[in-house]
Amino acid sequence: MSDMKDLFLLTDKQIERHDTIEALIPRFKERAAELDEKAAFPFENFAELKEKGLTKIVVPKVFGGEEASLTDFLLVQEQVAQGDGATALSLGWHNGVIMQLRETEKWSQKNFITLSKEIVDKGVLINTIATEPATGSPARGGKPETTARPIEGGYEISGKKTFTSLAPILDYFIVTATVEPNGEIGEFLIPKNSEGLSIDETWNTMGMRATRSDDLILHRVKVDGDAWVAKRTPGSKPAIPHGWLLHVPACYIGIAKAARDEAVAFAKTYQPNSLDHPIKDVPEVRRKTAEMDLKMMQARHFMYSVSKMWDDYPEHRPNLSTELTAVKTTVTNMAIDIVDLAMRIVGGHSLAKSNPLERYYRDVRAGLHNPPSDDITMMALGNKAYDS
């Protein structure tokens, strides 16, 4: 928590990154309300993140990055979210893609080296765009209706994608498509300036408004044959569980930390005329604050114990699937509880549009709809208990 030493900062590099982000947080907070109100992408925030090297932290050192561990990645996500949740979630999708490619080696070495160098030298941003209106979440095994039709020298891609986070600023889109006529699922790397590629500005949601997760329209977009960078099998169990997706709960517990700190600061100074002291001395306020901090400890210790196991014991990664999904469900729901408790402490003031708690409340609930969903987690845990 911001008013005490963070016990999870264990290395000089983690402390250095923490201090770097700490200097950015006031500016991110200052911009957050307007970005949320206008559903505008945080271009200034990303310019500063690039300047500080935070969009290349997971790139391998040999290509000019920092090769950050999963724990390092989560610490960055959690702290950036204290300034602006939408900025953190957007950053997480980009860095998460790079970590996935680094750990799975699913791309050719040539393609990965080229992308890594562009991220380091040019600051390019990338995201995987897989969700479609008819298929829902890719985690449920839906087959893309977006098609890739073979043409001379490459493919012609047509379709519509939803939830294109970072849409206004992406340099590359990794698009899933069904390849005709054999029905294979391919991942295609498509540059932003491709003819026939456009963004339909449909994003108008309750929370996480500044992620600009608009629709991606692909109308007969032509790509070279080497744009097909990987194959995908919908619904299959991955060889390596998606540890990098812990950036999602890390973001939401960061929002919860911001809400907790807001409530504590309010309680230290707010004194209604019915009391001769600030509400911080009211026993129920102290109980709710203790409950917030207890949930924060439980969430963070669970998340970072699993990330440390992922980092330190790679041989155990294939067996961490249920732990990873459980972290997402547990931490995200605890984050929602913490924000709710913070609002109960602040009371009716927390409902004002001028109060950041109102935004935290809306943003943190978006975590319920990021993958994996709670029902998938519960099914995985139940199946593990009875089918193993």
VOGU-3710 file (C-alpha; in Angstrom, 3 decimals, decimal comma):
1> msdmkdlfll> 0,000/0,000/0,000  1,263/3,428/-0,887  1,734/4,548/2,730  3,932/1,625/3,731  6,915/-0,261/2,337  5,974/-2,794/-0,323  7,421/-6,105/0,851  7,215/-7,560/-2,665  9,930/-5,238/-4,003  12,925/-7,526/-3,553
11> tdkqierhdt> 15,478/-6,551/-6,197  17,245/-3,337/-7,136  15,618/-3,445/-10,574  12,131/-3,824/-9,104  12,752/-0,844/-6,829  14,104/1,183/-9,759  11,002/0,457/-11,846  8,797/1,241/-8,852  10,411/4,652/-8,422  10,061/5,350/-12,153
21> iealiprfke> 6,338/4,554/-12,130  5,798/6,411/-8,854  6,785/9,612/-10,660  4,249/8,914/-13,422  1,255/8,145/-11,192  0,271/11,750/-10,339  0,081/12,668/-14,028  -1,850/9,503/-14,861  -4,334/10,261/-12,070  -4,707/13,841/-13,234
31> raaeldekaa> -5,648/12,725/-16,752  -7,801/9,739/-15,782  -11,154/11,448/-15,201  -11,180/13,253/-18,549  -10,011/10,154/-20,430  -12,802/8,162/-18,787  -15,449/10,794/-19,476  -14,514/11,093/-23,152  -13,608/7,418/-23,605  -10,347/8,734/-25,052
41> fpfenfaelk> -7,199/6,652/-25,425  -4,336/7,673/-23,055  -1,816/8,660/-25,732  0,166/10,876/-23,334  0,417/8,078/-20,787  1,757/5,693/-23,399  4,267/8,238/-24,645  5,634/8,407/-21,106  5,571/4,622/-20,700  7,580/4,264/-23,901
51> ekgltkivvp> 10,018/6,959/-22,826  10,658/5,064/-19,571  11,114/1,752/-21,394  8,050/0,105/-19,875  6,724/-1,189/-23,209  9,850/-3,305/-23,760  10,488/-4,772/-20,314  9,664/-8,387/-21,271  11,658/-8,386/-24,518  14,711/-10,687/-24,192
61> kvfggeeasl> 17,930/-8,964/-23,172  19,715/-10,222/-26,266  17,364/-8,073/-28,379  17,638/-4,972/-26,192  14,878/-5,563/-23,644  15,006/-6,313/-19,910  13,649/-9,906/-20,049  11,475/-9,138/-17,025  10,119/-12,101/-15,081  6,407/-12,687/-14,576
71> tdfllvqeqv> 6,690/-11,232/-11,071  8,433/-8,125/-12,443  5,671/-7,767/-15,026  2,914/-8,018/-12,410  4,542/-5,442/-10,133  4,579/-2,971/-13,042  0,940/-3,698/-13,884  -0,238/-3,310/-10,323  1,503/0,012/-9,845  0,534/1,573/-13,185
81> aqgdgatals> -3,107/0,685/-12,390  -2,943/2,858/-9,294  -2,556/5,784/-11,666  -5,021/4,643/-14,324  -6,564/1,209/-14,683  -7,279/1,494/-18,408  -3,663/2,418/-19,128  -2,434/-0,544/-17,096  -4,766/-3,065/-18,733  -3,787/-1,806/-22,182
91> lgwhngvimq> -0,084/-2,019/-21,346  -0,635/-5,517/-20,019  -2,115/-6,824/-23,255  0,922/-5,588/-25,199  3,568/-6,886/-22,788  1,585/-10,079/-22,251  1,729/-10,895/-25,960  5,492/-10,450/-25,968  5,910/-12,652/-22,892  3,726/-15,313/-24,498
101> lretekwsqk> 5,854/-15,302/-27,648  9,045/-15,354/-25,566  7,984/-18,293/-23,416  6,178/-20,452/-25,987  8,499/-19,788/-28,954  5,395/-20,234/-31,114  6,756/-17,853/-33,765  9,770/-18,471/-35,947  12,964/-17,049/-34,507  13,225/-14,675/-37,462
111> nfitlskeiv> 9,761/-13,189/-36,913  10,244/-12,841/-33,164  13,627/-11,150/-33,521  12,218/-8,686/-36,050  9,290/-7,788/-33,794  11,473/-7,531/-30,685  13,852/-5,119/-32,372  10,969/-2,965/-33,579  9,566/-2,799/-30,054  12,958/-1,766/-28,666
121> dkgvlintia> 14,044/0,584/-31,462  10,725/2,037/-32,634  8,391/1,549/-29,690  5,837/-0,423/-31,695  2,786/-1,822/-29,894  1,014/-5,102/-30,579  -2,030/-7,042/-29,422  -3,782/-10,302/-30,265  -7,311/-9,756/-31,609  -9,320/-12,965/-31,401
131> tepatgspar> -12,835/-12,206/-30,094  -15,744/-11,993/-32,541  -19,450/-11,171/-32,173  -20,623/-14,714/-32,901  -17,874/-16,719/-31,196  -17,552/-14,874/-27,896  -14,405/-15,435/-25,870  -11,740/-17,553/-27,620  -11,222/-19,315/-24,268  -14,497/-21,158/-24,894
141> ggkpettarp> -13,251/-22,702/-28,128  -15,207/-20,776/-30,738  -13,914/-20,989/-34,300  -13,209/-17,652/-36,003  -15,637/-16,541/-38,678  -12,898/-14,248/-39,980  -11,458/-15,990/-43,021  -8,055/-16,146/-44,683  -8,372/-17,070/-48,348  -5,215/-18,137/-50,207
151> ieggyeisgk> -4,228/-15,845/-53,064  -1,092/-15,580/-55,143  1,804/-14,858/-52,793  -0,256/-14,802/-49,599  -3,762/-14,494/-48,169  -6,817/-12,260/-48,322  -8,378/-11,751/-44,900  -11,926/-10,606/-44,205  -13,957/-10,411/-41,021  -14,866/-8,443/-37,924
161> ktftslapil> -13,193/-8,558/-34,522  -14,398/-7,098/-31,230  -12,565/-5,985/-28,066  -9,583/-4,594/-29,965  -7,870/-3,042/-26,943  -5,355/-0,277/-27,791  -7,031/0,045/-31,198  -6,012/3,687/-31,827  -2,321/3,128/-31,109  -1,522/-0,404/-32,275
171> dyfivtatve> 1,180/-0,865/-34,896  0,417/-4,555/-35,431  -2,685/-6,698/-35,012  -2,332/-10,461/-34,489  -5,593/-11,666/-36,007  -7,029/-15,168/-35,760  -8,711/-16,449/-38,918  -10,039/-19,688/-40,365  -7,918/-20,623/-43,373  -9,829/-21,761/-46,428
181> pngeigefli> -10,392/-24,406/-47,616  -8,827/-26,711/-44,998  -10,325/-25,017/-41,929  -7,088/-24,570/-39,989  -6,921/-21,654/-37,542  -4,082/-19,280/-38,267  -2,702/-16,232/-36,480  -1,806/-13,491/-38,949  0,386/-10,469/-38,265  -1,234/-7,452/-39,940
191> pknseglsid> 0,289/-3,939/-39,951  -1,960/-1,014/-39,082  -1,534/0,666/-42,480  -2,846/-2,339/-44,437  -5,386/-1,474/-47,131  -8,840/-2,669/-46,105  -8,116/-2,474/-42,359  -10,238/-0,016/-40,385  -11,430/0,638/-36,840  -15,133/1,001/-36,083
201> etwntmgmra> -15,335/3,188/-32,954  -17,977/1,204/-31,079  -16,441/1,254/-27,584  -18,898/2,907/-25,187  -18,880/0,925/-21,967  -19,469/1,408/-18,248  -15,837/0,784/-17,263  -12,341/0,679/-18,748  -13,510/3,261/-21,241  -10,025/4,537/-22,116
211> trsddlilhr> -8,813/1,160/-23,420  -10,669/1,984/-26,660  -11,421/-1,687/-27,298  -13,189/-0,922/-30,571  -14,134/-3,239/-33,436  -11,557/-4,183/-36,044  -12,868/-4,426/-39,607  -10,895/-6,419/-42,180  -12,174/-6,072/-45,729  -10,172/-8,182/-48,166
221> vkvdgdawva> -6,895/-7,286/-46,468  -4,011/-8,752/-48,458  -0,951/-10,069/-46,630  2,163/-11,974/-47,656  2,470/-15,672/-46,970  4,856/-15,107/-44,070  2,155/-13,055/-42,270  0,802/-16,411/-41,080  2,911/-16,515/-37,914  1,332/-19,352/-35,903
231> krtpgskpai> -1,377/-22,010/-35,822  -4,046/-22,267/-33,145  -6,271/-25,148/-32,024  -9,446/-23,789/-30,401  -10,352/-25,393/-27,089  -7,115/-27,367/-26,770  -5,049/-27,356/-23,606  -1,932/-25,220/-24,110  1,483/-26,832/-23,627  2,353/-24,005/-21,254
241> phgwllhvpa> -0,461/-22,459/-19,176  -0,885/-18,747/-19,791  0,997/-17,334/-16,819  1,294/-13,952/-18,515  -2,484/-13,503/-18,173  -1,916/-12,742/-14,487  -1,405/-9,184/-15,707  -5,216/-9,007/-15,606  -5,707/-9,569/-11,847  -2,564/-7,511/-11,158
251> cyigiakaar> -4,267/-4,564/-12,860  -7,465/-4,906/-10,843  -5,753/-5,288/-7,474  -3,833/-2,123/-8,409  -7,136/-0,301/-8,871  -8,255/-1,671/-5,510  -5,096/-0,322/-3,879  -5,863/3,118/-5,258  -9,396/2,876/-3,855  -8,108/1,753/-0,461
261> deavafakty> -5,678/4,665/-0,282  -8,408/7,113/-1,309  -10,686/5,878/1,462  -7,943/6,010/4,105  -6,975/9,552/3,091  -10,642/10,594/3,279  -11,107/9,018/6,712  -8,066/10,850/8,080  -9,507/14,266/7,250  -13,311/13,992/7,068
271> qpnsldhpik> -15,052/15,096/10,256  -18,840/15,525/10,237  -20,254/17,976/12,758  -21,746/15,072/14,688  -18,237/14,039/15,768  -15,370/15,788/17,531  -12,796/13,771/15,584  -12,217/12,518/12,018  -14,008/9,324/11,036  -10,714/7,407/11,111
281> dvpevrrkta> -11,332/7,004/14,841  -14,749/5,423/14,360  -14,437/1,682/15,203  -16,476/0,572/12,184  -14,268/2,593/9,837  -11,200/0,918/11,340  -12,852/-2,506/10,965  -13,629/-1,897/7,305  -10,085/-0,613/6,730  -8,681/-3,741/8,365
291> emdlkmmqar> -10,926/-5,862/6,144  -9,616/-4,059/3,065  -6,020/-4,608/4,101  -6,597/-8,253/4,968  -8,100/-8,900/1,536  -5,219/-6,998/-0,063  -2,662/-9,164/1,733  -4,471/-12,379/0,823  -4,806/-11,406/-2,834  -1,228/-10,213/-3,272
301> hfmysvskmw> 0,400/-13,112/-1,416  -1,577/-15,617/-3,484  -0,764/-13,878/-6,770  2,931/-13,393/-6,113  3,462/-16,858/-4,649  2,122/-18,364/-7,868  4,120/-15,981/-10,070  7,290/-16,808/-8,107  6,664/-20,521/-8,609  6,223/-19,817/-12,316
311> ddypehrpnl> 9,486/-17,866/-12,423  11,653/-20,088/-10,243  10,423/-23,553/-11,212  9,683/-23,628/-14,953  9,439/-27,418/-14,819  6,252/-26,996/-12,771  4,548/-24,677/-15,249  2,530/-27,408/-17,022  0,899/-28,199/-13,650  0,029/-24,602/-12,710
321> steltavktt> -3,055/-24,206/-14,876  -5,647/-24,357/-12,083  -3,556/-22,162/-9,773  -3,313/-19,504/-12,480  -7,047/-19,475/-13,115  -7,717/-19,474/-9,379  -5,475/-16,425/-8,934  -7,433/-14,511/-11,536  -10,798/-15,342/-9,977  -9,691/-14,806/-6,378
331> vtnmaidivd> -7,733/-11,583/-6,865  -10,273/-9,960/-9,170  -13,180/-10,664/-6,846  -11,207/-9,480/-3,836  -10,384/-6,285/-5,740  -14,109/-5,702/-6,255  -14,716/-6,298/-2,531  -11,978/-3,825/-1,560  -13,390/-1,078/-3,787  -16,842/-1,715/-2,317
341> lamrivgghs> -15,484/-1,413/1,230  -13,669/1,795/0,310  -16,923/3,270/-0,947  -18,729/2,225/2,230  -16,129/4,117/4,265  -16,449/7,258/2,150  -20,227/6,967/1,893  -22,321/9,051/-0,483  -19,334/11,201/-1,443  -17,971/8,170/-3,338
351> laksnplery> -20,842/8,362/-5,840  -19,880/11,800/-7,131  -18,465/11,889/-10,656  -15,705/14,100/-9,275  -14,624/11,334/-6,894  -12,184/8,740/-8,309  -13,910/5,981/-6,331  -16,859/6,207/-8,710  -14,499/5,393/-11,602  -12,656/2,684/-9,658
361> yrdvraglhn> -16,004/1,010/-8,982  -16,848/0,873/-12,684  -13,357/-0,080/-13,859  -12,762/-2,882/-11,364  -15,941/-4,710/-12,365  -14,595/-5,122/-15,892  -12,248/-7,748/-14,491  -15,141/-10,201/-14,219  -15,306/-10,268/-18,005  -11,597/-10,656/-18,753
371> ppsdditmma> -10,349/-14,211/-19,268  -10,683/-16,639/-17,664  -14,218/-16,101/-16,374  -15,209/-17,350/-12,929  -17,233/-20,287/-14,259  -14,248/-21,594/-16,238  -12,126/-21,423/-13,080  -14,698/-23,303/-11,028  -15,127/-25,951/-13,718  -11,345/-26,454/-13,856
381> lgnkayds> -11,097/-26,819/-10,076  -14,054/-29,198/-9,936  -12,709/-31,326/-12,772  -9,293/-31,487/-11,124  -10,841/-32,787/-7,924  -12,919/-35,539/-9,523  -11,278/-36,398/-12,833  -7,602/-36,530/-11,870
//
